[in-house]
Structures are given as C-alpha cells and as structure tokens.
Amino acid sequence: MSADKEYYPMPFFPILSAKDIKFSTQWYQGALGFQKIFEMPAPDGTPVLVHLRWAKYADLLLSADINNKEEKVDEKGKGITLNFQVFQGGVDELAKMARDYGAVMLSAPHNTPWNTREFSVADPDGFHLTFTQGPVRNDLDIDDVIRNIEPLGN
C-alpha cells in the first residue's frame, strides 16, 4: 500500500451527499487534487460511497444521494464550510488548478486579517470548501495579529 493510501483511524471526516457521485469524484480529483482511496459499489457496480483524501487526516467521503434526488443544490451545506490546510504547494497554484478545471470560485486567493492566505470554491453539489495557507508573515505573533484585525463594519 502506498503512503498516500495509508490506513489510519480518522479523527474527523465529513460525509457529503452527491447527486452524481462519479462526477463529483472526478471533480474533487481534477479540480483540487484529492486522491481516491477506495469506492464501495452497489450491486450494479455504481459507486455508493467514495473515500477521498486531501492530505493525511484530511479525508472526506462522498455518498450517493439516493434519498434526496429533489433536494435543491443551494440548500445543501448551507452555513457549513470545510476548511483544508495547504502544506505543500501553494494556495495560488491550487486556486489556478481549480479555476482551470472550471470550478465555481467563491473567492479568489487573498490574504486574511488573521495572517493566512486562502480561497474558497463550491463543489458540484454546492458545498463550500476553503483552502488556507499560513502564516503569511512569520514575524507576527498572535498579539500582532489581534492588533491588526479591525472590528467588523469599519
């Protein structure tokens, strides 16, 4: 077994319902570089569950949306954002890969007041994912960051 498919207990993992699990699996791999760990097929061979990995301990599962075919995409994941820390490569390169793949960009790469660089994207089912890298400046401590954050509305 290769290192990228290492088996380990996952302390946290979301399960996202996908209307077209094959399309969503390809999207996560092509747009964001996730690796497919395994898929569980139904008796007819179509996948009903797909395990994807962004990085060690950053796994997510896609589940075939067999019960909610009529659910509106804009209601899925409302108020939830999954955040992934970028350790290798960069946020700008990953955003370009997602944009080139045709992903719906919710925000372009930008520096945040909390000393990170991030961008957000919507998956094919409307779930929001944010990819964060930081710190942007290594010379700042937490007190510096807090002092630099302006209150909302200013």
KAWOVEN-V623539 format. One record per backbone hydrogen bond with DSSP energy under -0.5 kcal/mol. CO is the residue of the C=O (numbers start at 1). NH is the residue of the N-H. Records with the same first field share a line. If there is no record, write none. Layout:
CO = NH ; NH
This chain:
2 = 5
3 = 6
9 = 11
14 = 16 ; 61
16 = 63
18 = 65
20 = 24
21 = 25
22 = 26
23 = 27
24 = 28
25 = 29
26 = 30
27 = 31 ; 32
28 = 32 ; 34
29 = 33
35 = 37 ; 53
38 = 51
39 = 41
40 = 48 ; 49
42 = 45
46 = 42
48 = 64
49 = 40
50 = 52 ; 62
51 = 37 ; 38
52 = 60
53 = 35
55 = 58
58 = 54 ; 55
59 = 14
60 = 52
61 = 16
62 = 50
63 = 18
64 = 66
68 = 71
72 = 75 ; 76
73 = 76
75 = 78
77 = 80
80 = 128
82 = 130
84 = 132
85 = 87
90 = 94
91 = 95
92 = 96
93 = 97
94 = 98
95 = 99
96 = 100
97 = 101
98 = 102 ; 103
99 = 102
103 = 105
104 = 106 ; 122
107 = 120
110 = 118
112 = 115
115 = 135 ; 136
116 = 112
117 = 133
118 = 110
119 = 131
120 = 106 ; 107
121 = 129
122 = 104
123 = 126
127 = 123
128 = 82
129 = 121
130 = 84 ; 132
131 = 119
132 = 86
133 = 117
136 = 138
137 = 140
141 = 145
142 = 146
143 = 147
144 = 148
145 = 149
146 = 149
148 = 150
151 = 154
